Amino acid sequence: MTRLSKSISRAVIGLTLGGASVAAFAFQPLPDKAPEPADNPGTAAKIELGKQLYFDPRLSLDGTVSCNSCHNVMASGTDNKATSAGVAGKHGGRSAPTVWNSAFLSVQFWDGRANTLEDQAKGPILNPVEMAMPSEQAVIDRLQKIPGYVSQFEAVFGKDGLTYDNVAKAIGAFERVLITPNGPLDRYLKGDKSALTAQAQRGMQAFEQVGCVACHNGANFSGPQLPVGQGFYQRFPSFSSQYDKKYQLTADEGRFEATKKEADKHMWRVPTLRNVALTAPYFHNGAVKTLDEAVRVMAKAQLSKDLTEQQVADIVAFLNSLTGEFPQIAMPRLPDTPNSSLVD
């Protein structure tokens, strides 16, 4: 656990934080709008361009994989698989995290190796196991053969605006509007006390008392809102248990694989719990298929606690209240290449 993580955990586990109750710190409604970086403000035209790119499989080497293939915004923002299939059926070693509400994270990917949505968007396109384009220039060369993209990039970014950085900026702008506010918990926190069932309210209390709020707190339930590029990480698992071997929890060394620092072994960015009821299977390797089992594993692996079946059921009911309202996403019409094809 990092020094920052320890200090935050102590503050949350204590009964007050700067005079506020732990519940006020841990449970916050999700904002209706995500923050935007100064160098990439969202506009309607940029967001629409980003949506087209997000759905376009021509950003992959063989024209079979789009961003939406693994992060399906017509559903949970994941593909609900243990690991995703890239070009030629290749699989990576980690489960695809949800793209919904990722705009509220201060770092991206399970290991936090990307600081922003824009940084993250650049990675999968060039990853040989995912979309497998050979270079940034190869991406630009392909897009330059699509007249509709050429004109849109010029309209949004100006002359010579078709660059790899701007591809990432457009995708990031689209992803920044993928938020799901006004779930049952949000309505409850805003004063509608009928929004949560009695069981969900018991689960909310258990979630706090058991200690889950030490890591999963704030509006996104992914830890405190930190500056962009500064991640909130925790060691997983923190305690040895029967689940280590059963679900191979320690096979992947987490952030260490990106930084090669000993202190980062088995450190992970704390994931959001927003819409967690919809994003099975769970954990970085997608090894746990059900939410109730994920709750048991987390209690034992992170808090060294064995929960009763009633506690598990109540916490699951509370976690279901974190499912928000999904905006309507219309499938975009992609620019055509008349009389020719770009992929074999």
C-alpha positions in Angstrom: 0.0 0.0 0.0 1.4 3.4 -0.9 1.8 6.1 1.7 -1.0 8.1 0.2 -3.3 5.0 0.2 -2.4 4.3 3.9 -3.3 7.9 4.9 -6.5 7.9 3.0 -7.5 4.5 4.4 -6.9 5.7 8.0 -8.9 8.8 7.3 -11.9 6.8 5.9 -11.8 4.1 8.5 -11.8 6.8 11.2 -15.2 8.3 12.0 -14.5 11.7 10.6 -12.6 13.3 7.8 -12.1 17.1 8.2 -15.2 17.2 10.3 -17.4 15.3 7.8 -18.9 11.9 8.5 -17.3 8.9 6.8 -20.6 8.3 5.0 -20.5 11.8 3.5 -17.0 11.2 2.2 -17.6 7.6 1.0 -21.0 8.0 -0.6 -21.4 10.8 -3.1 -23.8 11.2 -6.1 -22.1 11.0 -9.5 -21.9 14.3 -11.2 -23.9 14.9 -14.4 -20.8 16.0 -16.3 -17.2 14.8 -16.3 -14.3 17.2 -16.1 -12.6 18.2 -19.3 -8.9 18.8 -19.9 -8.0 22.3 -20.9 -6.3 21.1 -24.1 -9.3 19.0 -25.3 -12.6 20.6 -24.7 -15.6 18.7 -26.0 -17.6 20.0 -28.9 -20.6 18.3 -30.6 -18.5 17.8 -33.8 -15.5 16.4 -31.9 -17.7 14.0 -29.9 -19.4 12.8 -33.0 -16.1 12.2 -34.7 -14.8 10.4 -31.7 -17.9 8.2 -31.6 -17.3 7.2 -35.3 -13.7 6.3 -34.6 -14.7 4.4 -31.4 -17.1 2.2 -33.5 -14.9 1.9 -36.6 -13.1 -1.5 -37.0 -10.9 -0.1 -39.7 -8.7 1.2 -36.9 -7.6 -2.4 -36.5 -5.1 -4.2 -38.8 -7.6 -6.6 -40.4 -10.8 -4.5 -39.9 -12.4 -6.8 -37.4 -11.9 -5.0 -34.0 -13.1 -1.6 -32.8 -12.9 0.1 -29.4 -16.5 -1.0 -28.9 -15.6 -4.7 -29.5 -14.1 -4.8 -26.0 -15.8 -1.9 -24.4 -19.4 -2.2 -25.6 -21.3 1.0 -24.9 -24.5 -0.6 -26.1 -24.3 -2.5 -22.9 -22.0 -2.6 -19.8 -19.0 -0.9 -21.4 -17.1 -4.2 -21.3 -17.4 -7.4 -23.3 -18.4 -9.5 -20.3 -15.5 -11.9 -21.0 -12.6 -12.9 -18.8 -10.2 -11.6 -21.5 -11.0 -9.9 -24.8 -10.3 -11.2 -28.3 -8.2 -9.0 -30.6 -7.2 -9.4 -34.2 -6.7 -13.0 -35.3 -8.4 -14.2 -32.1 -5.4 -13.2 -29.8 -6.2 -12.7 -26.1 -4.5 -10.5 -23.6 -4.0 -11.3 -20.0 -6.5 -8.9 -18.4 -10.2 -8.3 -18.4 -11.5 -5.2 -20.2 -12.5 -2.6 -17.6 -15.7 -0.7 -18.3 -15.5 2.6 -20.2 -18.5 4.0 -18.5 -17.5 6.7 -16.0 -13.8 6.2 -16.8 -13.7 10.0 -17.3 -13.7 10.3 -13.5 -10.6 8.1 -13.1 -7.3 10.0 -12.6 -5.3 7.2 -14.4 -6.3 4.6 -16.9 -5.8 0.8 -17.4 -5.8 -1.7 -14.5 -2.2 -0.7 -13.8 -2.5 3.1 -14.3 0.0 3.2 -17.0 -1.9 5.9 -18.9 -2.6 9.3 -17.4 -5.6 10.3 -19.5 -8.4 9.0 -21.7 -6.4 10.3 -24.6 -3.3 8.4 -23.5 -5.3 5.3 -23.1 -7.0 5.6 -26.5 -3.6 5.4 -28.2 -2.6 2.1 -26.7 -5.0 -0.6 -27.9 -4.8 0.6 -31.6 -1.1 -0.2 -31.7 -1.1 -3.2 -29.3 -0.2 -6.4 -31.3 -2.7 -8.4 -29.3 -5.5 -6.0 -29.6 -6.0 -3.9 -32.8 -2.5 -4.5 -34.0 -1.9 -1.5 -36.3 1.9 -1.4 -36.9 2.5 2.3 -36.3 0.8 5.7 -35.7 1.6 6.6 -39.3 -0.1 3.5 -40.6 -3.3 4.6 -38.8 -3.0 8.1 -40.3 -2.3 6.6 -43.8 -5.5 4.5 -43.6 -7.7 7.4 -42.3 -6.4 9.7 -45.0 -7.9 7.3 -47.6 -11.4 7.9 -46.0 -12.7 11.2 -47.4 -15.3 11.6 -44.7 -12.7 11.5 -42.0 -10.3 13.9 -43.8 -13.0 16.5 -43.9 -14.2 16.0 -40.4 -10.7 16.2 -38.9 -10.1 19.5 -40.8 -13.4 20.9 -39.6 -12.7 19.9 -35.9 -9.0 20.4 -35.6 -8.1 22.7 -38.6 -5.8 22.2 -41.5 -3.5 19.2 -41.2 -5.6 18.1 -38.2 -5.5 14.5 -39.1 -2.8 13.4 -36.6 -2.6 10.5 -34.2 -2.8 12.8 -31.2 -6.1 14.2 -32.6 -7.5 10.7 -33.2 -6.9 10.1 -29.4 -8.4 13.5 -28.6 -11.6 12.8 -30.5 -12.0 9.3 -28.9 -11.3 10.8 -25.5 -13.9 13.5 -26.0 -16.5 10.9 -26.9 -15.6 8.7 -23.9 -15.9 11.7 -21.6 -19.7 11.8 -22.2 -20.1 8.2 -21.2 -21.4 8.7 -17.7 -24.3 7.1 -15.9 -25.7 9.4 -13.2 -29.0 9.2 -11.3 -28.9 5.6 -10.2 -30.9 4.5 -7.1 -28.0 5.5 -4.7 -27.7 8.9 -6.4 -31.4 9.6 -5.9 -31.2 8.4 -2.3 -28.3 10.7 -1.6 -30.1 13.6 -3.1 -33.1 13.1 -0.8 -35.3 10.4 -2.3 -35.3 7.9 0.6 -37.5 5.6 -1.3 -34.9 5.0 -3.9 -33.1 2.3 -1.9 -34.7 -0.9 -0.7 -34.4 -1.8 3.0 -31.9 -4.5 2.0 -29.8 -2.0 -0.1 -29.7 0.3 2.9 -28.5 -2.5 5.1 -25.9 -3.3 2.5 -24.8 0.3 2.4 -24.3 0.2 6.2 -22.4 -3.1 5.9 -20.3 -1.8 3.1 -19.2 1.0 5.4 -18.8 -1.1 8.6 -16.9 -4.0 7.0 -14.4 -1.5 5.6 -15.0 -1.5 1.9 -15.1 2.3 1.9 -11.4 2.4 2.7 -10.7 1.9 -1.0 -14.1 2.3 -2.8 -15.2 5.7 -1.9 -16.1 9.0 -3.6 -18.6 9.6 -6.3 -17.1 7.0 -8.6 -16.4 4.5 -5.8 -12.8 4.3 -7.1 -11.1 6.3 -4.4 -10.5 10.0 -3.8 -10.5 12.5 -6.7 -6.8 12.9 -7.4 -5.0 15.1 -9.9 -4.8 13.6 -13.4 -1.8 11.3 -13.6 -1.8 10.5 -9.9 -3.4 7.1 -9.3 -5.0 5.6 -6.3 -3.5 2.1 -6.0 -4.0 -0.7 -3.6 -2.3 -4.1 -3.2 -4.4 -7.0 -4.3 -4.6 -9.4 -2.6 -3.5 -7.8 0.7 -4.0 -11.0 2.7 -3.3 -14.6 1.7 -6.4 -16.8 1.5 -7.9 -19.8 -0.2 -8.9 -17.6 -3.1 -5.3 -16.9 -4.2 -4.9 -20.3 -5.9 -8.5 -20.8 -6.7 -8.7 -17.6 -8.8 -4.9 -17.2 -9.6 -5.0 -13.7 -8.0 -1.3 -13.3 -7.8 -0.3 -14.7 -11.2 -0.3 -11.2 -12.6 2.1 -8.8 -10.8 0.0 -5.7 -11.6 1.6 -2.3 -11.9 5.0 -3.9 -11.5 4.8 -5.1 -15.1 4.6 -1.5 -16.3 7.0 0.2 -13.9 9.4 -2.7 -12.9 9.5 -1.3 -9.3 9.4 -3.8 -6.5 7.0 -1.6 -4.5 4.5 -1.9 -7.4 4.2 -5.7 -7.3 0.5 -6.7 -7.1 -0.5 -3.0 -6.9 -3.7 -2.1 -8.9 -5.6 1.0 -9.7 -8.8 0.8 -7.6 -11.6 0.2 -10.1 -14.9 1.9 -10.1 -17.9 0.1 -8.6 -20.4 2.1 -10.7 -22.5 -0.4 -12.7 -20.5 -3.2 -11.1 -23.6 -5.5 -11.2 -23.4 -5.4 -15.0 -19.6 -5.9 -15.5 -19.1 -9.6 -14.6 -16.7 -11.5 -14.7 -14.7 -9.7 -12.0 -11.2 -8.7 -11.2 -8.2 -8.0 -13.4 -8.2 -11.5 -14.8 -12.0 -12.0 -15.0 -11.7 -15.1 -12.9 -14.8 -14.6 -10.7 -18.1 -15.0 -12.5 -20.6 -13.7 -10.0 -20.9 -10.5 -7.9 -21.7 -12.3 -4.6 -18.5 -14.4 -5.0 -16.5 -11.3 -5.8 -17.8 -9.7 -2.5 -16.6 -12.8 -0.6 -13.2 -12.7 -2.3 -12.7 -9.0 -1.6 -13.7 -9.3 2.1 -11.2 -12.1 2.6 -8.4 -10.9 0.3 -8.5 -7.2 1.3 -9.9 -7.2 4.8 -9.2 -10.7 6.1 -12.9 -11.1 6.9 -15.4 -13.9 6.4 -18.8 -12.4 5.7 -22.1 -14.0 6.6 -24.5 -14.9 3.7 -26.8 -12.1 4.9 -24.0 -9.6 4.7 -23.1 -10.8 1.2 -26.7 -10.5 0.0 -27.1 -7.1 1.5 -23.9 -5.7 0.0 -24.8 -7.1 -3.4 -28.2 -5.4 -3.1 -26.4 -2.1 -2.3 -24.0 -2.6 -5.2 -26.9 -3.0 -7.5 -28.0 0.4 -6.5 -24.9 1.8 -8.2 -26.3 1.0 -11.6 -27.0 4.3 -13.2 -29.1 5.7 -16.1 -27.4 5.0 -19.4 -27.6 7.7 -22.1 -29.1 6.6 -25.4 -26.2 5.8 -27.8 -27.1 5.7 -31.5 -24.9 3.7 -33.7 -23.0 6.1 -36.0 -22.9 6.1 -39.7 -19.2 5.6 -40.6 -17.6 7.4 -43.6 -17.4 5.2 -46.7 -14.6 4.5 -49.2 -16.5 4.4 -52.5 -15.3 1.8 -55.1 -12.6 0.4 -52.8 -11.7 -1.4 -49.6 -9.0 -0.5 -47.1 -8.5 -3.9 -45.5 -7.8 -7.4 -46.9 
